[in-house]
Amino acid sequence: MSPRAVRFPVSCEVAYDYLVAPDNRASWQSSLRNVEDVMGHDGVVGQSWTDVTGVGIRPRMELTDADRPHRWSESGTWGRFKATLTLTFVAVGAATCDVEATLEVRASGLLRPLGLPADRLAPLAVRSDLRRAADILGRG
């Protein structure tokens, strides 16, 4: 298992379907309070929504790549910040999988210097969120 992967006690299909659905996000993403303005179908490239965070940031999100149950990517923008998250799913057995996150955060203009620390810290939060999701699915 990659040091960046989180083990899920469910199949790749179950983990993928749970994680890709915007309506599930607030239950496993620590920064989210709600998801609004969902447009499109779960897991279909082009689906978009607005994340409502606890600190008031409201990035517009879009699913940019979907290869069920192997990989999906989303991109979010808020002002001069842009983040891209890719989750990769690897079967470990019939009912277990590893989910690995790759995250890139960038900022432009005068905020560009803030992009680097965000790029370094955000993956820690994502990994923690994935552990929360794995726990939720393990109880389900």
DRENTOR-835187 format. One record per residue: residue in one letter; x, y, z of N, C-alpha, C in turn. Coordinates in steps of 0.1 Angstrom, whole numbers, padded with zeros to 4 digits, always signed. Last residue first. Example, Ala and Ser with C-alpha at 12.3 -4.5 7.8 and 13.67 -1.06 7.14 Angstrom:
s+0128-0022+0071+0137-0011+0071+0129+0000+0079a+0132-0057+0078+0123-0045+0078+0132-0033+0078
# end
This chain:
g-0211+0009+0079-0224+0008+0072-0228-0005+0068r-0186+0011+0090-0197+0009+0099-0211+0006+0093g-0171+0015+0068-0169+0003+0075-0180+0000+0085l-0179+0041+0060-0183+0029+0052-0181+0016+0059i-0167+0055+0081-0182+0056+0079-0186+0043+0071d-0140+0049+0077-0147+0045+0089-0162+0045+0087a-0136+0061+0052-0134+0047+0053-0141+0042+0066a-0141+0088+0059-0150+0081+0049-0148+0066+0050r-0118+0092+0075-0132+0094+0081-0142+0086+0072r-0098+0089+0057-0099+0079+0068-0113+0080+0074l-0103+0111+0041-0105+0098+0035-0106+0087+0046d-0097+0132+0059-0110+0130+0054-0113+0116+0048s-0069+0127+0060-0077+0126+0072-0092+0124+0069r-0062+0133+0034-0060+0120+0039-0068+0117+0052v-0069+0160+0034-0076+0151+0025-0074+0137+0030a-0051+0171+0052-0065+0172+0055-0073+0162+0046l-0027+0166+0038-0029+0160+0051-0044+0160+0055p-0030+0181+0014-0031+0167+0013-0032+0160+0027a-0028+0209+0024-0041+0203+0020-0041+0188+0019l-0001+0216+0028-0009+0212+0039-0022+0205+0035r+0010+0222+0002+0017+0213+0011+0008+0208+0023d-0007+0240-0009-0004+0228-0016+0002+0217-0007a-0005+0261+0010-0018+0253+0008-0016+0240+0001p+0021+0269+0005+0018+0263+0017+0004+0255+0017l+0016+0278-0024+0026+0267-0020+0023+0261-0006g-0003+0298-0024-0006+0285-0030+0004+0274-0026l+0006+0322-0015-0002+0314-0006-0005+0300-0011p+0019+0334-0036+0027+0329-0026+0020+0320-0016r-0004+0343-0052+0004+0332-0056+0013+0326-0045l-0019+0365-0047-0021+0354-0038-0012+0342-0041l-0015+0382-0068-0008+0386-0055-0009+0374-0045g-0018+0356-0092-0017+0370-0089-0010+0372-0076s-0030+0324-0080-0025+0333-0090-0025+0348-0085a-0024+0292-0066-0030+0305-0065-0023+0314-0076r-0032+0257-0063-0024+0268-0069-0032+0281-0067v-0028+0224-0053-0035+0237-0050-0026+0248-0055e-0035+0191-0059-0026+0202-0063-0034+0215-0060l-0034+0158-0048-0040+0171-0047-0030+0182-0051t-0043+0125-0048-0033+0134-0053-0040+0148-0054a-0050+0097-0028-0054+0111-0032-0041+0118-0037e-0060+0064-0030-0049+0073-0030-0053+0087-0035v-0074+0037-0015-0078+0050-0022-0066+0059-0019d-0077+0002-0017-0069+0014-0013-0073+0026-0021c-0103-0020-0007-0096-0013-0017-0087-0002-0010t-0122-0050-0003-0113-0041+0002-0106-0033-0009a-0135-0073-0013-0143-0063-0005-0134-0053+0002a-0117-0087-0028-0131-0085-0033-0138-0075-0026g-0087-0068-0025-0094-0080-0025-0108-0078-0030v-0078-0044-0033-0069-0052-0025-0075-0066-0024a-0081-0022-0061-0086-0034-0053-0075-0041-0046v-0077+0012-0059-0070-0001-0063-0076-0012-0054f-0084+0044-0071-0089+0032-0064-0082+0019-0069t-0075+0077-0068-0073+0065-0075-0076+0053-0066l-0086+0110-0071-0086+0098-0063-0085+0086-0072t-0074+0143-0074-0076+0130-0081-0076+0119-0071l-0082+0177-0073-0081+0164-0065-0083+0152-0074t-0071+0209-0076-0074+0197-0084-0071+0185-0075a-0079+0243-0071-0074+0230-0065-0079+0219-0074k-0071+0276-0072-0077+0265-0079-0070+0253-0073f-0077+0311-0063-0073+0297-0060-0079+0287-0069r-0088+0335-0067-0076+0332-0074-0070+0319-0071g-0121+0324-0062-0112+0336-0064-0100+0332-0072w-0120+0292-0064-0125+0302-0055-0116+0314-0056t-0126+0260-0079-0120+0274-0080-0127+0283-0070g-0117+0226-0083-0125+0236-0076-0118+0250-0077s-0121+0195-0099-0114+0208-0098-0123+0218-0092e-0116+0160-0096-0124+0172-0095-0116+0184-0094s-0115+0127-0109-0108+0140-0106-0118+0151-0105w-0112+0092-0103-0120+0104-0106-0112+0116-0102r-0108+0057-0110-0102+0071-0108-0113+0081-0111h-0121+0032-0110-0106+0033-0109-0101+0047-0105p-0145+0020-0116-0142+0024-0103-0128+0026-0100r-0150+0050-0135-0155+0041-0124-0150+0027-0126d-0136+0075-0142-0134+0062-0148-0137+0052-0137a-0138+0109-0149-0145+0098-0142-0143+0085-0149d-0129+0142-0145-0125+0129-0150-0132+0119-0142t-0141+0164-0134-0134+0166-0146-0129+0153-0153l-0166+0179-0116-0160+0166-0119-0154+0166-0133e-0161+0210-0100-0166+0203-0112-0158+0190-0113m-0171+0236-0077-0164+0223-0080-0170+0217-0093r-0165+0267-0063-0173+0260-0073-0165+0248-0078p-0161+0274-0028-0155+0270-0042-0165+0264-0051r-0165+0293-0006-0175+0286-0014-0170+0283-0028i-0157+0299+0028-0152+0298+0014-0162+0289+0007g-0165+0298+0054-0171+0307+0045-0167+0307+0031v-0156+0279+0071-0149+0292+0072-0154+0302+0061g-0170+0256+0064-0172+0262+0077-0166+0275+0079t-0182+0258+0030-0173+0254+0040-0176+0261+0053v-0199+0245+0005-0201+0255+0015-0193+0251+0027d-0193+0239-0029-0190+0235-0015-0192+0247-0006t-0214+0236-0055-0207+0246-0047-0205+0240-0033w-0210+0216-0085-0217+0219-0073-0209+0230-0066s-0214+0195-0115-0208+0206-0107-0216+0209-0095q-0204+0172-0140-0213+0175-0128-0206+0186-0120g-0185+0167-0158-0192+0179-0160-0202+0182-0148v-0188+0132-0158-0179+0143-0160-0188+0155-0164v-0207+0117-0133-0206+0120-0147-0198+0133-0149g-0211+0112-0106-0201+0104-0113-0200+0107-0128d-0244+0122-0105-0233+0117-0098-0224+0109-0106h-0254+0146-0130-0256+0133-0123-0243+0129-0117g-0262+0181-0127-0257+0169-0134-0258+0157-0125m-0255+0203-0101-0260+0202-0115-0253+0190-0121v-0261+0216-0070-0256+0204-0077-0263+0204-0091d-0263+0238-0051-0263+0240-0065-0258+0228-0073e-0242+0228-0023-0254+0234-0029-0252+0234-0044v-0234+0211+0007-0231+0212-0008-0244+0218-0014n-0220+0219+0039-0231+0216+0030-0226+0217+0016r-0197+0221+0053-0210+0222+0061-0222+0217+0052l-0164+0209+0052-0177+0211+0046-0188+0212+0056s-0141+0200+0064-0142+0215+0061-0156+0218+0056s-0142+0172+0065-0142+0180+0077-0145+0195+0075q-0161+0151+0047-0151+0162+0045-0152+0171+0057w-0182+0133+0053-0168+0129+0054-0157+0139+0052s-0206+0146+0051-0205+0136+0061-0190+0132+0063a-0205+0163+0029-0204+0169+0042-0203+0159+0053r-0207+0144+0007-0194+0151+0010-0194+0157+0025n-0229+0132-0003-0222+0126+0008-0211+0134+0014d-0237+0148-0025-0245+0147-0013-0239+0141-0001p-0217+0142-0045-0216+0155-0037-0225+0155-0025a-0201+0112-0049-0214+0118-0048-0214+0131-0039v-0176+0100-0047-0179+0108-0058-0192+0116-0057l-0177+0083-0024-0169+0095-0024-0172+0104-0036y-0196+0062-0032-0198+0071-0020-0190+0084-0021d-0184+0051-0055-0198+0057-0055-0201+0066-0044y-0159+0043-0045-0160+0052-0055-0174+0059-0055a-0167+0023-0026-0159+0035-0022-0161+0046-0032v-0180+0005-0043-0187+0011-0032-0180+0024-0027e-0159-0002-0061-0172+0003-0066-0179+0011-0055c-0139-0013-0045-0137-0001-0052-0150+0006-0056s-0155-0026-0014-0150-0027-0028-0147-0013-0034v-0143-0018+0019-0154-0020+0009-0147-0022-0005p-0127-0006+0038-0132-0020+0040-0143-0023+0031f-0098+0011+0025-0113+0011+0027-0118-0003+0029r-0068+0026+0033-0075+0014+0031-0090+0015+0035v-0053+0052+0016-0061+0049+0028-0068+0036+0024a-0020+0062+0006-0032+0055+0004-0039+0053+0017r+0006+0071+0008-0005+0081+0007-0019+0075+0006p+0022+0049+0008+0021+0057+0021+0010+0068+0020s+0006+0022-0008+0013+0034-0009+0012+0042+0004m+0008-0012+0000+0000+0000+0000+0009+0012+0000
# end
